[in-house]
Amino acid sequence: MEREDDAQLIRKILSGDDEAFNILVQKYQKSVHALVHRKIGDFHYAEEITQDTFLQAYEKLSTLKDPSQLAGWLYVIANRLCIAWMRKQKPAMQPLDNTSLKAVDNLTYERYISEQRESEAIERRYEFVEELLGKLPESEREVMTLYYLGEMSTKEIGDFLSVPVNTIVSRLHRARKRLQEKGEFLQMPSNNQQQNLATQIKNHHKSGEFDKALEISARALASNPTNLEAYSSRWRLISEMFPEEEARKRICPEIEALLRTHPETLEALETAYWGYRYLPGLAKNVPSNLFDKILQYPRTEIYLAALFGLVERSEELGQKWHYCQRVINEFTVSDVPVLSWYLLAYEEMLRLAEADRSLASDDYLDELTDGLLKAHLAYCEDTQQWFGWAYTTAVEWLLKFNIRLDKALEILERAEIRLGEEEEQKWLIEHNEGSVEKESKEISRLRAEIYLRQEQWREAHDGLLANAPDYLESLWARFNESTINYFWVLGQSAEGMKEWETARRYYADAHFAPTPHCEKVRHDHDPTHFAPTPRVESRTGLERVYYQMKRGETTDTFEAFLKDTEAEYRIREGADCERIRQRLITNRLNQKATDFRLETLAGGVYTLSAMSGKVVLLDVGHSSTIMTPEIKIVYERFSKINDVVVWSINDGETPHQVQQFLDEHQPSWPVLLDPHGEVRKAYQIRVIPRFILIDKGGNWQYSCAGLDSINGQPLIWLIEALLSD
């Protein structure tokens, strides 16, 4: 639909409709400006270059042969203008007192010739790539344009097209392979052949051709000039291919040799730093003298990385605080090289203060929260993400410290105003981050908790009930810590109103609930905004309720009261679980399952089509995520039933990593190798671990998140439903 809109706009513009051009500008202006700003680092000059981009686009629109490539075409124009702008910013050569005018003229002329040759090489590259693009399908041509001519990263392309990064990588891989088969792409001229070596290593690495990638990476050791990016790719590869001790023996001497033989440039120091971090232990591997050298380059990205490395390796909270404080003192939102790390500095300081309140006064915590909000809003602007995330996170921190509650209410008002904007609502829908109603409820629940802290019991209670989360959506939704806390604060508000029986019920819901296996995993867009204490606090709440309800009675002990309360809770829990089960088993996908052929490390071959007549459970993930306690429970439950097959699928790891996993866990069911991520792509898996269930007829029926598991449920429910078909 978007491509059709572009084609219609172009036709109208070419026919003289200026309003259509204004619509086109509004559609792409923000994205083009973000690209330019990232490249040149100056917000105001980026605005000028963005205007020039659209001016050139207007003047040359009739030359655009394929309207579906409008986005990539705009990015190419913007990129060329950025190159021209940056070339002009190079400082002019100044004649020294003892330098002749003739020598200055010669140097100036040489520089002119060099720049001309560089410019001509770039132009030839553009022309060559544009010629090749015409030989590709439209979807592949689009990503190739953005990647090679727009010089966007795969993540930037994915964000721009609203397509998963893995899909972008797949399209690039297919396009390269298609052109290679025609004997054309390998001869593509490049103004940076060293990039090709690093790219070859990465491509073979991603394709699972680890030995080939290692063989190619050996060339980096003899490259002249030194190929730093290929070195880095080689070290990452080695860290994954070999056991820790052998990887360390290979990587560390190569890093030391690089630092001895290569000029001590910022780029070399950065390459060495990340090389050490590929090894287990991360920043703890980095020598202190390398930190000292990097910190001589302030206001750079690697300088920031080094400061956070020092935070990571420090044992004392005070030391961690000191390095985070340096980040905040030395950078501002407008000049920090990497906004996400600046944001992280504020978050880390707040976490440290939560662990040790003596580190900061309430006033300084208020300042830190202000800084966090400003940095977070800038980050959301830069990455085009949901702004409500920044506002609610700031409020959550104020609630944790129980400070500036009136200010927290003001921030929530700003969040609601932002949520009412069309652009914010559009982003939520397009990026599947929730709905306007869901986010509005989250804001209202936070407001209700503020009322609770202010002892406005009725307002808090009514607000919480009116904006209840959908905790019957799944087992994770019902039993995660955020839901547990929801019941806990409901109990507090009921207790404040002296409604003891109501308080008893909600405290019981918080205290007796089972815990999901992976509850400690924290999602960036679903942060747990409450301290992890409601289970402990709910017991003390139940004690207070007991003494109020049983005042004057001596025959019933608290333990007996607790036992009766739990029995009542288990009835409610069973009813909730049954509603969740019914919702899950009726919500089938009913899609034809994609067949695949994968091998085990021992060479065994497995195909999905051979499992016709059986229920197949696929456990897709990495060594750290597959074979969870839940999958063991499921396997043991159905191991004696011939109609159920369990396979773990290792997504993209090296044979060494898989062997380590097998040696440690020794699973009773097959672990299949999927070096190219075929299953992940076929079953549209964006986040692992993931469970896929296929029925006896070869139809894909269920897809479950790895987090949503308690004692083998809901997998046992779903398998039983498929067996009963």
C-alpha positions, 0 to 999 in steps of 0.5 A: 500500500505504501508503494502505491501511495508513493507512485500516486504521489509521484504522478501527481507531482509530475503533473504539477500538484505541489500539495502532493510534494508537500505530502511526500516531504512530510512522509519522509522528512523525519527519516531523512533528517535522522539519517543525515543527523547520524552521519554529520552530527550537527542537527541544524546543518542536517536540517539544511541538507534535508531541505536540499535533499528534497529540492534535488528530489523535486528537480530530478523526480522525472528521472526516477524510473521505479517509483517503488524505490523512492525511499532508497533514492531519497537516501542516496541523494541525502548520503551524497549531500552528506559526503559533499558537506563533510568534505567541505568541513575539512580544515584548509591547509595553512602555509607555515612560515618556512613553507614556500608558496609553491610547496603549498600549491603542490600539496593543495593540488595533490589533495584536490586530485585525491579528492577528485579520484575518491569522488569519481570512485564513489560515482562509479560505484553508485553507477555500477550498483544501480545497474545491478539492482535492476536485475533483482526482485523488488524486495531485494532491490529495495534493501540493496539500495538502502544498504549499499547506496543509502549506507544504512545498517540492517537495523536502520533498514529494518526500522525504516521498512518495519521489517525484522532485521533477520528478514533484511539480512536474509534479503541481502544474502539472497540478493548477493547470492543471486548476483554471484550466480550471475558472475557479477556481484563479486566483481563489483568495484569498491572504494574499500577492499578491506571492507570486503574481507571483513564482510566475507568473514561475517557472511561465512560466519552467519551462514554457519561456514565457520571453518571457511570464515576462520580460513579467510580471517587468517588473511587479516593477520597479514593485511597491509594496511592492517584490516582492523574490522577483519581482526575484530570479526576474526576474534568474535569468530574464534571466541565462538568456535573454541573453548575458552582456554584455547580462544584466549590463547589465540586472541590475546597474543594477536591483540598484543601483536596488533598494539605493538605493530600498529600505530596507537590510533583510536581505531586500533585501541577500540578494536583491541578493547572489543577483542578482549570483551569477546572472551568470557569475563568481558571487561575483566579481560581488558588490561588497565593500561588499555583503559588508561589509553582509551580515556585519553580520547574524551567525547568519543564512543569508545571513551563511553564504552571504556567508562561502562567497562570500568563500571562493569569490572568494579566491585564497589558500588561507590566506584560504579557510581563514580564512573557513571557520574563521569559520563553524566558530568562529561556529556549532555544529551546534545553531544553524547556520541551514543544516546543509549549509553548516556541513558544507561548511565542515569539508569545505572545510578538510580539502580545503585542508589536503590541498592544503597540510599546513602549514595544520593539525597532525595534532591539528587535522586530528583535531579537524576530522574529529570536527567533520565527523562530528558535522555530517554525522550531524546533517545526515543526521538532519535530511534523513533520509539514510543515516547510514553516509555520515557515518561512512565519509566521516570514515574516508576523511579519516583515511586521506587524512591517514594519522592516527588509524588506531585511531580510524578502526577505531572509527568503522567499528565504529559504522558497522556497528552503525548498518547493523545497525539496521532503520531504516537498512536500510529507508532504503537499500532505499526510496531505492535507495541500495544494499543492506546487503550493498554497504555492508557490503562498503564498510566492510570494504574501508575496514577492509582499507585501514587494515590496509594502513596498519598493515602487516598485509599478510595481513589487508588482502589477505584483506579486500580480496578477500573484499569486492571491488566488483562492477566487472564491472557496467558500464564505469564500475564497471570503470574508475573511480578507486575501482576503480583504487585497489582494484587498487592497494591489492591490489598493495600488500598482495601486495607486502607479503607478497612475492607478486611475481607477484600484486602485478605483476598488480594493479599492472598492473590499476591502471596500464594501465586506460583512463579513463572520459570523466567520471571527474572527476564526483564523486557525493555518495553515492559519494565517491572516498575515495582520492587520485587517484594510484594510476596513478602509484604503480602504475608505481613499484610495478611497478618495485619488483616488476621488481627483485625478480622480475628480480634478478640478470638483466641481459638483460630491461629494465624497459621490456620487462618493462612491455611484457609486463605490459601485453600480459597485462593487455590480455587480462584487460581484453578478457575483462572487457569481453566479460563486461560487454558480455554482461551489458548486451545481455541486460539489456533493458527491452523497454518500448513507447517513448513518442512525442513531438513536439519542434522544433529552434531553426530550427523543424524538427519531429521525432516518434519515431513517424516513425522506425519501422524505425530504431534511435534514440539519444536523448542527453538533457541540457543544453548542458554535458552533451550532445554529449560526445566519446563521442556524436561517436564513436558518430555517426561510427561509424554516420553512414553507416548509414541505420537509425541515428538520433542526436538530442540533446535539450536539456532545459529550457534557454532558446533563448539557451542552446541557440543559444550551444551550437549556435554553439560546437559545430555538431553534425552531428545534430539538437538538439531542444528540450524546454522542458517536460522531456517526454522526461525524464519519459516515460523516467524520467530522474532524472540527466542526461546519459542515453542512451536506445536505442529499437529498430526496432520502437519499443521502449525497450530500453536506458538508459545513464548518461552517465558510463558511456562509454569511446571510445563504448562501451557505446553501440556495443555496444548499437546493434550488438545492436539492428541485428542483431535 
